[in-house]
Amino acid sequence: MRLSGFAGILFALVLLAVAAHETSAQDRISLGITTKTGSTGLPFVIAEEKGFFKSEGLNAVSVVMQNQVVVNGVVARQVDYGGTFSNFVGAALSGLPVRIVMAVMDGSDHYLVTSPNIKRVEDLKGKKFGISSFGGTPHSEAVMILRKYGMNPEKDVTFLQIGGSSSRYTALDSGAIDAAMLVPPFNKLAAKRGFNEILSFNEIMSIPLGGLTVHTQRIKEKPDEIVRMIKAMLKGVNYIRNNQAEILAMMASKWGIKEADVREGIYRDIVGIYTRNGVASDETMKNVIQLVRDTRKSKDDLGLSDVVDWSFAKKAQAELKIR
């Protein structure tokens, strides 16, 4: 069948539109994170909203999902990048084909927050402890804290998988759980409502938090893309560090923190633990690996090179001239 001149042009335009849509979808990069609210999600939000991904020629979109869903998505190659940490350490130690290529935080910003009637860690016996997922960072941290205070994590508390920090805060506020590891601003919001900040996990151990993880096949297929993703994230972290007034305004408008002193306290707490080069030290990585091993009771003999690959972060910092 022959098309008239106008119909032929129209048909060609439709084909072009379809091709453009398919190319756009094909080029879209999915980044799985557990929350867009709070300190953990902030670097990802800034990198996306301030155009740092686009400045690196990337069509990256952050998608909020459960911690373990992020891991499963990356392993199945349905999610391109994972923005969580401990679960991926566990996945790598289990022999799954993933590598952490960037650390976003040099320390943990997690706080143990409990209901008003719980004043000490020991008071958690027989209580419900909300976590993101079994094997995730909040779970691993909770296990370490309980053991340090002479408790048996398997018998003395009941762990409930709740989801990200905002979901854990809601569950704590409603009385559905008695304790949770929360990140800013949720720990401060809880404290304002009479809940107790028992301790910061940094008082127990120094571990990296948040980052970028990819499937090992993507390392082979798109090494340049990985470097550009890390560059965008480093630009985002640098923006947080150098634009305090705007970040404080974001805390007010998007996080709902109206009190200026609380916002400033949160900013002081988090800005110092954001990475400068995307690489976690061997010491903190060994800490988190041991933490995950203890939580999962695994006895693998894998090393750092089976969990992380810092070569892309080092290339990114060289291109950005970070010292």
C-alpha positions in Angstrom: 0.0 0.0 0.0 1.3 3.4 -1.0 0.9 6.3 1.4 0.0 9.8 0.3 2.6 12.5 0.8 1.0 13.9 3.9 0.2 10.4 5.3 3.7 9.3 4.6 5.2 12.2 6.4 2.8 11.6 9.4 3.8 7.9 9.4 7.5 8.8 9.4 7.0 11.2 12.3 5.2 8.5 14.3 8.0 6.1 13.7 10.5 8.7 14.8 8.5 9.4 18.0 8.3 5.7 18.8 12.1 5.3 18.2 12.8 8.3 20.4 10.6 6.9 23.2 12.3 3.5 23.0 15.8 5.1 23.0 14.8 7.3 25.9 13.5 4.3 27.9 16.6 2.3 26.9 19.0 5.0 28.1 17.2 5.6 31.4 19.2 4.5 34.4 17.3 3.2 37.4 18.8 3.9 40.8 17.2 2.0 43.7 17.1 3.8 47.1 15.1 3.3 50.3 14.0 6.9 50.9 14.2 10.3 49.3 13.7 12.0 52.7 16.5 12.4 55.2 20.3 12.4 55.3 20.8 9.0 53.6 18.7 9.9 50.5 19.8 13.6 50.3 22.9 13.1 48.0 20.8 11.1 45.5 18.0 13.7 45.6 20.5 16.6 45.1 22.3 14.8 42.2 19.0 14.3 40.4 17.3 17.6 41.2 20.3 19.8 40.6 21.1 18.2 37.3 24.4 16.6 38.2 23.4 13.3 36.6 22.3 15.2 33.4 25.6 17.2 33.5 27.4 13.9 33.1 25.1 12.9 30.2 23.0 10.5 32.3 19.3 10.0 32.4 19.3 8.6 36.0 16.1 8.3 38.0 16.0 7.5 41.7 13.3 5.0 42.6 12.2 4.3 46.2 11.9 0.6 47.1 12.4 -1.8 50.0 16.0 -2.5 50.9 16.0 -6.1 49.8 14.1 -5.3 46.6 17.0 -3.0 45.7 19.4 -5.9 46.1 17.2 -8.3 44.2 16.7 -5.8 41.4 20.4 -5.2 40.9 21.2 -9.0 41.0 18.5 -9.7 38.5 19.6 -6.7 36.4 16.2 -5.1 36.6 17.7 -2.2 38.6 20.9 -0.6 37.3 22.4 0.8 40.5 21.7 0.2 44.2 22.0 3.0 46.7 22.1 0.8 49.9 25.1 -0.7 51.6 25.1 -3.5 54.1 22.7 -5.7 52.2 25.0 -5.5 49.2 28.0 -6.4 51.4 26.0 -9.5 52.4 25.1 -10.3 48.8 28.7 -10.0 47.7 29.9 -12.2 50.6 27.2 -14.7 49.5 28.9 -15.0 46.1 26.4 -12.9 44.2 27.8 -10.9 41.2 27.7 -7.4 42.7 30.3 -4.9 43.7 30.1 -1.7 45.7 31.8 1.0 43.6 31.2 4.1 45.9 30.6 4.9 49.5 28.5 8.0 50.2 29.1 8.3 53.9 32.2 7.7 55.9 30.2 7.0 59.0 26.8 5.9 60.1 24.1 8.5 60.8 21.8 6.0 62.5 20.5 6.5 66.0 18.8 4.1 68.3 15.5 5.7 69.2 13.0 4.1 71.6 9.6 4.7 73.0 9.3 7.0 76.0 9.2 4.2 78.6 12.5 2.7 77.4 15.5 4.5 78.9 18.3 1.9 78.3 19.3 -0.7 75.8 18.6 -3.4 78.4 15.0 -2.2 78.6 14.4 -3.5 75.1 14.1 -7.1 76.3 10.8 -8.6 75.1 10.2 -5.5 72.9 9.6 -5.1 69.1 12.4 -3.6 67.1 11.7 -2.2 63.6 14.2 -2.7 60.9 14.3 -2.1 57.1 15.0 -5.8 56.2 16.9 -8.7 57.6 20.5 -8.3 56.8 20.2 -4.5 56.1 22.2 -1.9 57.9 19.6 -1.1 60.6 19.3 -4.8 61.4 23.1 -5.4 61.5 23.5 -2.3 63.7 20.7 -3.4 66.1 22.3 -6.8 66.5 25.7 -5.3 67.3 24.2 -2.9 69.9 22.2 -5.6 71.6 25.2 -7.9 71.8 27.4 -5.2 73.2 24.9 -4.7 76.0 24.8 -8.4 76.9 21.6 -9.3 75.1 20.7 -12.1 72.7 19.3 -10.5 69.5 17.6 -13.8 68.5 15.7 -14.3 71.8 15.5 -10.9 73.6 13.7 -8.8 70.9 11.3 -9.4 68.0 12.6 -7.9 64.8 9.9 -6.6 62.4 10.6 -5.7 58.7 9.1 -2.2 58.4 10.9 -0.5 55.5 12.9 2.8 55.2 13.6 5.3 58.0 10.4 7.2 57.4 8.3 4.0 57.7 10.1 3.0 60.8 9.5 6.4 62.3 5.8 6.2 61.6 5.7 2.7 63.1 7.5 3.9 66.2 5.2 7.0 66.5 2.1 4.8 66.2 3.3 2.4 68.9 3.5 -0.5 66.4 7.2 -1.0 67.4 9.2 0.0 70.5 12.6 0.8 68.9 14.2 1.5 65.6 17.5 2.8 64.1 16.5 6.1 62.6 18.5 8.7 60.4 18.0 12.5 60.5 15.5 14.1 60.5 13.5 11.2 61.9 15.5 10.8 65.1 15.1 14.5 65.9 11.3 14.4 65.0 10.9 11.5 67.4 12.9 13.2 70.2 10.6 16.3 69.8 7.6 14.0 70.4 9.1 12.5 73.6 10.9 9.5 72.3 14.4 8.7 73.5 17.6 8.9 71.5 19.6 6.2 73.3 22.8 6.4 71.3 24.4 7.0 67.9 25.8 3.9 66.2 29.1 5.8 65.7 29.6 5.3 69.4 29.7 1.6 68.8 31.5 1.3 65.5 32.6 3.3 62.5 31.1 2.0 59.2 30.5 3.5 55.8 26.8 4.0 54.8 25.0 4.4 51.4 26.7 4.2 48.1 26.5 2.8 44.6 26.5 -0.9 43.8 26.3 -2.5 40.4 26.2 -5.9 38.8 29.6 -7.2 37.8 28.4 -7.5 34.2 27.7 -3.8 34.1 31.3 -3.2 35.2 32.4 -4.9 32.1 29.8 -3.3 29.8 29.7 0.3 31.0 32.8 1.3 33.0 32.6 4.9 31.8 29.0 5.2 32.9 29.9 4.1 36.4 32.6 6.8 36.6 30.1 9.4 35.5 27.5 8.2 38.0 30.1 8.6 40.8 31.1 12.0 39.5 27.5 13.2 39.7 27.1 11.9 43.2 30.4 13.5 44.3 29.1 16.8 42.9 25.9 16.3 44.8 27.7 15.8 48.1 29.9 18.8 47.4 26.8 20.9 46.8 25.4 19.8 50.2 28.6 20.8 51.9 28.8 24.3 50.2 25.1 25.3 50.2 24.0 25.2 53.8 21.3 27.8 53.5 19.6 25.9 50.7 19.8 22.6 52.4 18.3 24.0 55.6 15.5 25.5 53.5 14.9 22.0 52.0 14.8 20.5 55.4 12.0 23.0 56.3 10.0 22.6 53.1 10.5 18.9 52.2 11.4 17.3 55.5 8.9 19.3 57.6 11.5 20.5 60.1 10.3 24.0 61.1 12.6 24.6 64.0 15.8 26.4 62.9 17.9 25.0 65.7 16.9 21.5 64.9 17.7 21.9 61.2 21.1 23.4 62.0 21.8 20.5 64.4 20.9 18.0 61.8 23.1 19.7 59.2 26.1 19.8 61.6 25.6 16.1 62.3 25.5 14.9 58.7 27.7 17.2 56.8 30.9 15.9 58.4 30.2 12.3 57.5 29.5 12.7 53.8 32.4 11.4 51.7 34.9 13.6 50.0 36.2 11.0 47.5 33.7 8.1 47.4 36.2 5.6 48.8 35.7 4.0 52.2 38.8 3.1 54.2 39.9 -0.5 54.6 39.3 -0.3 58.3 35.6 0.8 58.1 35.0 -1.7 55.3 36.4 -4.5 57.5 34.1 -3.3 60.2 31.0 -3.5 58.1 32.0 -6.9 56.6 32.5 -8.3 60.1 29.2 -6.7 61.1 27.3 -8.4 58.3 29.1 -11.7 58.9 28.2 -11.6 62.6 24.5 -10.8 61.8 24.2 -13.5 59.2 26.5 -16.0 61.0 28.4 -16.6 57.7 31.9 -18.0 57.6 33.0 -17.1 54.1 36.6 -16.6 53.3 36.1 -13.7 50.8 38.1 -10.5 50.9 37.6 -6.8 50.2 38.2 -7.3 46.5 35.1 -9.6 46.4 32.9 -6.8 47.9 34.2 -3.5 46.5 35.9 -2.0 43.5 37.2 1.5 44.2 38.9 1.9 40.8 35.9 3.9 39.4 35.7 6.2 42.4 39.4 6.9 42.1 39.1 7.7 38.4 36.1 10.0 39.2 38.0 11.9 41.8 41.0 12.3 39.5 38.7 13.7 36.8 37.1 16.1 39.3 40.6 16.9 40.6 39.6 16.0 44.2 42.6 15.7 46.5 
